[in-house]
Amino acid sequence: MKRYHFHLLRNGKIRFDHEGMELANSARAHGKAVQQLATMASEAIPLMHDLEVTIVVTDSLENVLFRTHLSRSAVDMAE
């Protein structure tokens, strides 16, 4: 098992994942990142919040493996 880190950039603020998570391979890490984005989106949609999120996945040596990104803009439907 390899250790992957999921660093979060959300609405201009960064949160580093110092602990990481052990997963079987990079495909599992990618799935976990997409799952995290989906969870954040599902929480933001009912509240009509803008959301700009990037998850940067790195290995234990901090090599960037990939980035996943989600952007959602809340629109005032009353206009």
C-alpha positions in Angstrom: 0.0 0.0 0.0 1.2 3.5 -0.8 0.5 6.7 1.1 -1.3 9.5 -0.8 -1.9 13.0 0.4 -5.0 15.1 -0.5 -4.2 18.8 -0.3 -7.3 21.0 -0.5 -7.5 24.4 -2.0 -11.0 25.8 -1.3 -12.2 29.3 -2.1 -8.6 30.6 -1.9 -7.6 28.8 1.3 -5.2 25.8 1.4 -5.3 22.9 3.8 -2.3 20.6 3.6 -2.9 16.9 4.3 0.1 16.0 6.4 -1.2 12.6 7.5 -2.3 11.1 4.2 -4.1 7.9 3.5 -2.8 4.5 2.5 -4.4 3.2 -0.7 -3.7 0.3 -3.1 -2.9 2.5 -6.1 -3.3 5.8 -7.8 -6.6 4.9 -9.3 -8.0 4.5 -5.8 -6.5 7.8 -4.8 -8.2 9.4 -7.8 -11.5 7.9 -6.9 -11.1 9.2 -3.3 -10.4 12.7 -4.6 -13.5 12.7 -6.8 -15.6 11.3 -4.0 -14.4 14.2 -1.7 -15.4 16.8 -4.4 -18.8 15.2 -4.8 -19.4 15.4 -1.1 -18.4 19.1 -1.0 -20.6 19.8 -4.0 -23.6 18.1 -2.4 -23.2 20.1 0.8 -22.9 23.4 -1.1 -25.7 23.0 -3.6 -28.7 23.2 -1.1 -27.1 26.2 0.5 -26.7 28.0 -2.8 -23.0 28.7 -2.0 -20.3 29.4 -4.5 -17.7 26.7 -4.5 -14.2 26.7 -6.0 -12.2 23.5 -4.9 -9.1 21.8 -6.1 -7.7 18.7 -4.6 -4.0 18.1 -5.3 -3.0 14.5 -4.8 0.6 13.7 -4.0 2.6 10.7 -3.1 4.7 10.2 0.0 7.6 12.2 -1.6 5.1 15.1 -2.4 5.3 14.5 -6.1 2.0 15.8 -7.6 0.2 12.9 -9.2 -2.9 14.8 -10.3 -5.4 17.5 -9.6 -9.1 17.4 -9.5 -11.2 20.6 -9.7 -14.7 21.7 -9.1 -16.2 25.1 -9.7 -19.8 26.0 -8.9 -21.4 29.4 -9.0 -24.6 30.1 -7.2 -27.1 32.1 -9.3 -29.8 34.2 -7.8 -32.9 32.8 -9.5 -35.0 35.8 -8.3 -33.4 38.1 -10.9 
